[in-house]
Amino acid sequence: MSDGQRSPADQGRIVVSGLTKQYRTVRAVDNLSFTVQPGRVTGFLGPNGAGKTTTLRMLLNLVTPTSGTATISGARYADLAQPLRHVGAVLEASSAHKGRTGVNHLRVICAAAGLPMQRADEALAMVGLTPAAKRKFKGYSLGMKQRLGIAAAMLGDPRVLVLDEPANGLDPEGIRWMRGFLKGLAHQGKTVLVSSHLLSEMQLLADDVVIIAAGRLVRQGPVEEVLGSMTQGARVRVRTPQSEALVSALAELSATVEPDEHGALLVTGVDAAAVGRAALAAGIELHELTPERPDLERVFLDLTAGKADIR
Ligand SMILES: Nc1ncnc2c1ncn2[C@@H]1O[C@H](COP(=O)(O)OP(=O)(O)OP(=O)(O)O)[C@@H](O)[C@H]1O
């Protein structure tokens, strides 16, 4: 299908359908299906060896699927008329000729892909590397190399960006920059698919998550929904000068109460409103009443428990 024949609804959407990759003895990806929407950052999560890299490589036509399909805007990568104008990919820390400057590295890619040369300067500016444009690649820090890799992916002004563990090796400031950059792209309507094992970072970055383990889909959906679905991790933090009285009031509601190391009580089995009502009815003074949800790390560990064996 040519770009013009695809449905507008497909534009920027990634659809993975029944995707499978069987290596000799290992089924790296096993009948995997999920979709990634434009205008959102989607976190692609899974324990080590879950099949994330293999999936991304099949999406980018670097590995041939055993069965199933992966499409971008309704077409396989191999069938995209001008792939660099459509999809930017950052698969591993960028490598470049050591003696080449950052800007020359990008110009070489522009020349090979038939892109205007000024895109090299624009992409460098986009990732904040203009001051280092004329410095040689061998002098770049790991963070600068990551930025150069992203600049290379942005040369064709693609509507879809695919990144494999882009935060690897970045310092906190670099990670913060990356978060702002990727969120900004999604805000412009671009599709951002990013694999990571940094769950706390994903909680700050992603709108949606796709969680896989042992090559299979475990859960997909908006981060809030996935976190909200794990009610067993939810609890209420309470502070009161009348701990004993509150513990006995809550015992009547079959709530579980445990003290934490900072002198608060952690209540599970009932919501914050029920705790407040029980305290009021018993005339107990409360100094704090905070509902706490499980974080993504906890949800992830629960969802992938027992499925993360090395294969
Ligand atoms: N070329 C290959 N030949 C044989 N097995 C492979 C090959 N590439 C990957 N595998 C296996 O497929 C499984 C999935 O690997 P993959 O690298 O896709 O996982 P991942 O989720 O990206 O892991 P990590 O987070 O550790 O990078 C692993 O068991 C891996 O050993």
The ligand as an SDF file (V2000), in Angstrom:
LIG
                    3D

 31 33  0  0  0  0  0  0  0  0999 V2000
   19.8370  -13.5400   17.9690 N   0  0  0  0  0  0  0  0  0  0  0  0
   19.3730  -14.3170   18.9640 C   0  0  0  0  0  0  0  0  0  0  0  0
   19.5560  -15.6480   18.9660 N   0  0  0  0  0  0  0  0  0  0  0  0
   19.0750  -16.4250   19.9500 C   0  0  0  0  0  0  0  0  0  0  0  0
   18.3940  -15.9410   21.0140 N   0  0  0  0  0  0  0  0  0  0  0  0
   18.1800  -14.6210   21.0800 C   0  0  0  0  0  0  0  0  0  0  0  0
   18.6600  -13.7450   20.0650 C   0  0  0  0  0  0  0  0  0  0  0  0
   18.2930  -12.4740   20.4000 N   0  0  0  0  0  0  0  0  0  0  0  0
   17.6200  -12.5590   21.5790 C   0  0  0  0  0  0  0  0  0  0  0  0
   17.5530  -13.8470   21.9780 N   0  0  0  0  0  0  0  0  0  0  0  0
   16.8840  -14.3470   23.2050 C   0  0  0  0  0  0  0  0  0  0  0  0
   15.5430  -13.9190   23.1590 O   0  0  0  0  0  0  0  0  0  0  0  0
   15.0860  -13.5370   24.4550 C   0  0  0  0  0  0  0  0  0  0  0  0
   14.5840  -12.1050   24.4250 C   0  0  0  0  0  0  0  0  0  0  0  0
   15.6850  -11.2170   24.2680 O   0  0  0  0  0  0  0  0  0  0  0  0
   15.5460   -9.6270   24.1180 P   0  0  0  0  0  0  0  0  0  0  0  0
   16.9170   -9.0690   23.9830 O   0  0  0  0  0  0  0  0  0  0  0  0
   14.5670   -9.3220   23.0660 O   0  0  0  0  0  0  0  0  0  0  0  0
   14.9230   -9.2390   25.5240 O   0  0  0  0  0  0  0  0  0  0  0  0
   14.8410   -7.8090   26.2380 P   0  0  0  0  0  0  0  0  0  0  0  0
   13.4720   -7.7490   26.8470 O   0  0  0  0  0  0  0  0  0  0  0  0
   15.2260   -6.7350   25.3070 O   0  0  0  0  0  0  0  0  0  0  0  0
   15.9070   -7.9860   27.3750 O   0  0  0  0  0  0  0  0  0  0  0  0
   16.8880   -6.9030   28.1030 P   0  0  0  0  0  0  0  0  0  0  0  0
   16.0100   -6.0190   28.9450 O   0  0  0  0  0  0  0  0  0  0  0  0
   17.7410   -7.8210   28.9330 O   0  0  0  0  0  0  0  0  0  0  0  0
   17.6290   -6.2120   27.0180 O   0  0  0  0  0  0  0  0  0  0  0  0
   16.2550  -13.7780   25.3940 C   0  0  0  0  0  0  0  0  0  0  0  0
   16.0960  -15.0560   25.9670 O   0  0  0  0  0  0  0  0  0  0  0  0
   17.4510  -13.7490   24.4820 C   0  0  0  0  0  0  0  0  0  0  0  0
   18.4930  -14.5390   25.0000 O   0  0  0  0  0  0  0  0  0  0  0  0
  1  2  1  0
  2  3  1  0
  2  7  2  0
  3  4  2  0
  4  5  1  0
  5  6  2  0
  6  7  1  0
  6 10  1  0
  7  8  1  0
  8  9  2  0
  9 10  1  0
 10 11  1  0
 11 12  1  0
 11 30  1  0
 12 13  1  0
 13 14  1  0
 13 28  1  0
 14 15  1  0
 15 16  1  0
 16 17  2  0
 16 18  1  0
 16 19  1  0
 19 20  1  0
 20 21  2  0
 20 22  1  0
 20 23  1  0
 23 24  1  0
 24 25  2  0
 24 26  1  0
 24 27  1  0
 28 29  1  0
 28 30  1  0
 30 31  1  0
M  END
$$$$
